[in-house]
């Protein structure tokens, strides 16, 4: 909704993470455009309270019930409403005064609040992979029922959204997701066995958290984005290509039946896709470096190596299998990446754990968010149990 002063109501789920803080940076630069309705976070209480005070939010929520008193004390005298617990996060997403909800909670914890925002017909700027990877059919059905709008925030999907002619879909031949290739694009397979967590999180182009950086290094992130793209654009797996583009300048492309290929370009800064999602269908200024193709000089491309990066094969197989297979894939990967970062398994063991978990569980399609969460939990337990045996088999 729009405030009486013309400002656009905005709720940020996951306000203290990378996407959340980038979103608030744009809000800070456009105080006459946005009114912050609610902010949520998990454990960064002081950062949440500071942001709630700065933007004069109506509501601040921690998803951890044990931190309620800490948040209440940090906001004492501010007049800002305080709440705690997972259900309070869902209620924040339901607040009707927020026309747009930035869904930036990482992991399965973001499923219920994002679905709540969709169910009330909000414009949802989607930065949570699990919503479409784990519950894509449920989410897209809810969007169709409520009339909500999903605005992708991932740079690749946002790029496709900008050049995808949805009103003339018959003219679209395929979509092409680009990938940087990560830090091990040229590393020999044998050398990848000795990769350390420090090496894996050193992304050549983007500044990201440890888990996402490891996903980029294994190219699992591109496999997850493949599944997301299938749901976002109703495109079959066979018409979604992945192309390695080390410079990360072309963020993705759409190929048309007449031979045209439309691409969205820009410097690698998440504030560009966030700004597009916040201002859609208009555009707003973003304080990002401007693209200088003359300075870059060369853009290169190559096909991904499926032998050295088996995560791409596993993601395609999970999408073809359908049902709960993508949910299992995502959960097993999260467990395996955490084990790698904790130095319990090697880098190449990540895909092996995911593969073994997919083989162990029945991928029956979940019929509700509760069933998604149940399957996610079962996959995590199974993957944890398999860690030792997968390492021993290598």
N, C-alpha and C positions, 0 to 999 in steps of 0.2 A: 504493500500500500504506500501511498504518498502522504507525507505529513502536511499539515496545514501550511507550513512555510515552503512547501514544494520539494522538500527533501525526500529521498527514496529510502524506505525502511530496509535495514540490512541486519541479519543475524549471522554471526561467524561461529560455526561449530569447529572447535580446534583452533582457538584464537592465538595460542602461544607457539604453535608449530611454524614451520617454514612458510607454508601457504598462508596460514592465518596472519602472520606478521607482515608478509608482503601485501596482503589484502588491506590490512590496517594502515600500511604506509600509503597506499593509494587513497584511502578514505581521509587520512590526515592532510593530504594535498588537495582534497576536494571537499572541504567542510560544508560548502553550500549545496552539495549534491546528495550526500548520504547522511542518514540518521541511524546510528547504531542502536538496535533494539536489544539484542542479547549477545553475550559472549560466553563461550564455554571452554573449559580446559580440564586436564586431569590432575596433574601434580604441581604444575608451576603456578602456585597460588599467588605469590607476590607479583609475578608478571601479569597474571589475569586481573588482579585487583588494580594494578597500575593502569592497564589498558581500559578497564571499566570506568575508572575515574577520568582518564584523559578524554574519552569519547562520550562521557555522560550516558552510559548504557542504562537501559531500564532494568536489566537483569544480568547477573553474573552467576554462572553455575560451574561447580566442580563435579566431575563424574565420580569422584571418590567420596563416599559418605563420611569417611573418617576425617576429611579435611574441611568439613562444613564450618566448624568453629574458627579454624584458621582464616578462612575466607571472610567469615562474618566480622572477625576482628580487624582484618585488613581493610574492610570497607565501612567500618563503623563511622557514623556521622555523614556518610555520603548520600544517603537516601536511596541508594541502589539496592534493589531486591536481591536477596541471596538464596540459593538453593543448592542441593547436593544430591548425587546419586544418578544412576543411569536413566531412571524415569524422568528426573528433572531435566536432563539433557533433551529427552524426547519432547517434553513440554515446551522447552525453549524453541525447538524446531517448529512447534505448532503455533507459536505466537502469530496471530494474523496481521499484526502491524508491520511485520517484515515482509516486504514484497519479494525480496531475494534472500536465499539462504546459501551461504558458502559452506559446502559440506567438505570439510578438510580434516575430519577425524580419521586417523590412520587405523586400519584393521577392522575386524569384525564389530568393534564397538561403534563404528559409524553406521552400521546397517539400519538399526531401528530408528534413530533420529532422522536419517536421510529419507527413509520411507515415510516417516511422519510428515516431513516437509512436502514430499511429493503428494501424499494423500490429501493435503489441504489445497493443492493446486498452485503451490509456490513456483517461482522461478528458482531452480536449483543449480547453482554453479558447482559442478561435480568434480571434486578432487580426490575422492575416495575410490580406489580401484576395486575394493571388495564388493561394492554395491552392484557392479555389473559383472565382475568375474565370478562371484559366488552366488549372486541372486539376480542375474540378468533378466531372466524370464519374468520373475516376480516384479522387478523394478519397472520394466517396460510396460507390463500389463497395468501397473498402478498409474503410470504416466498417462496411458491411454484412457483409463477410467476417470482420472481427475482433471485432465486438461493441463497438468503441470508442464513446464518447459525444462528440459535438461540441457544445460549449457556446459559442455566439456571444458575443463581447465587444463588437463594434461596438454602439453604443448603440441603433441602429435595430433590428438583428436580435435583440439581447438583449431589447428591448421586445416584439417579436413573440413570441419564445420564451416570455416570461412569460404571454402571454394567448392563445396558440395551443393549441387543444384537439386535440392530436395523436391522441387515442384516438377522437375523433368527427369525423374530417376531413370527413365528408359534410355537416356543418353549416356548414362554412366557405365563404363566398362569395368573398372576396378579402382580400388583405393590402394595407395602405396604409403606404408609407414616407413619413415626413415629412422635409422639408428646410428649413433655415433660409433658403435663397435666396442666402446669401453676401452679400458687400459690394456687389454690383452688381445687386441685385434691382430697383432702380428706375433704373438707369443706362441712358441712351439707347444704342442700338446703335452709332451713330457715335462716341459718346464712349468706348465700350469699346475702340476701336482704339488709344487713347492711354493705356490703363491701364498703370501701372508695376508692377513686382514688389512694391514696398513697399505699394502700394494693395491688391494681390491677396492678400497674406498677412495683411492686417488683418481677421481674421474677427470678426464682431460678437458672437459668443456663446462660441465654444470657443477654448481655447488649444491650438494644434496646430503641427506642423512646417510648414516652408515648402511642401513638395510637397503635403501633404494640404490645406493652406489654399488653394493654387491650384486644386486639384481641386474644392474646395467653391465657389470663386469661379466656376469654369466649369460647375459642377454635374456634372462627370464623376464625382465621388465618388458621386453618387446613381445614376448609370448603372452604376457598378461594384457598388454595393449591390443594385441590381435583379438583376444576374446572380447575386450571392451568395445573395440571397433565393430565387431559383428553385431553386438546388441545396440550400440548407439546409432548405427547407420543401416541396420537390417540388411547387412551384406553377408553372403555366404563365405565360409572360410576359403573356398577356392578362388574367390575374387578379391582377396586381401593379400597383397605382396609386402615383403619386408626387404628394404634396401639399406645397406650400410653406407652412411654418408659422414665421414669423419669430422667434417667442419661444423656440423650441427647448425647450418645456416638455413637450409631448406628443411622445414619441420615436418612436412608430409605433403602428399600430392594426390590428386584425383585425375584418373585417365578417362577420357570420353571416347565414344564410339567413332568420332570423326578423326581421331588421331591427336586431338588436343590433350595436353597435360597441364593442369593448373596447379601451381605450387604456392604455398605461403612461406615467405622468407622473413628472417629477422635475427637479431643477435640473441644468443641464448640467455634470456632473462625471463623468469616466470611472471614478472609483472606485466609483460605484454599480453599473454593469454588471460591472465586474471582481469586486466583492464577491459579486454574485449567482452568477457563474460559479465562483468559488472555493468557495463554501459550498453550492452546489446539491447536493441538493434542499432544503436548509435555507436560512436567511438569517443574515447576520452584520452587526454594526454597521459603518457606514462614516462617517468624519468629514466628511460633506458638508453643505452648507447645506440646511436643510429647506425644502420648497416652501411658499410662502405665496401661495395663489391670490388672496386678498383684496388683497395688496399688488400683485400683477401686474395684476389687475383685468380685463384684456382678452386674449383669445386670438384670433388672426386666421388666416385660411387663404386661399390662392389657388392656382389652377392654375399650373404652371410654363410659362414662355414658351419654346416650342421653337424659335422663330426666333432669339432672342437667346442661347439656350443649346442649340446643336445637339448637344452631347455626349450629351444624353439620347436624342435620336433615333438617334445612332450606336450607343449601347449597346443599345437595343432591337433595332436591325437586326442587330447582332452576335449577340445572344442568339437571335433567330429563325433566323439562318443556322446557328448552332451550329458544331460541329466546332472548328477552331482559331481561329475569328473572334474570340472573346473574348480569347484569348491575344494575338493581333495588336493588338487594341484597346488592351489594357493596356500592352503594350510600347511601342507608338507614342506613347501618351499620356505615358509616363515620359520618353521622349526629348524630346518637344515641350515638356513642362513644364520640364525642365532647360534647354532652349534659351531658353525665355522668361525663366526666372530669371537666365540668363546674358546677357540682353538681346540675344540673336541673332535672335529673332522677336517679333512682337507677340502680345498676348493672344488676339485672334481667330484668329491663325494656328495655335493649339494644335489646335483641332478640325479645321482644314483639313489639317494634317499627318496626323492620325489617319485622316481620311476617305481621303486619297490612299494611305496605307499599306494600308488595308483593300482598296482597289481593286487594288493592285499584287500582293498575295500570294495564293497558293492556301490556303484555310482548311481543309485536310484535318485531320481529327480526330487529335490525337496519341494514340498507343497506350501510351505510357509517360512517366514523368517525364523521361527523357532526351530524348524527342521534344518534350515541352513546352519544355524548356530550349533545344533546338535551334531550335524555331519562335520562341521569345521572342528569341533572338539574331538570327535572320534578320529579324524585324520591327524590331528596334532598328537594324540596319544599313540597312535600307530607309528607315526614318523619317529617319535621319541624312542619307542621300543626298538625301532629298526636301526638306529644310529650305529650301535656297536657292531651289528652283523654286517652292515654295508661296508664299514671301514675294514673289518676283518677280511672281507671278500676281495678287497682291492689289491 
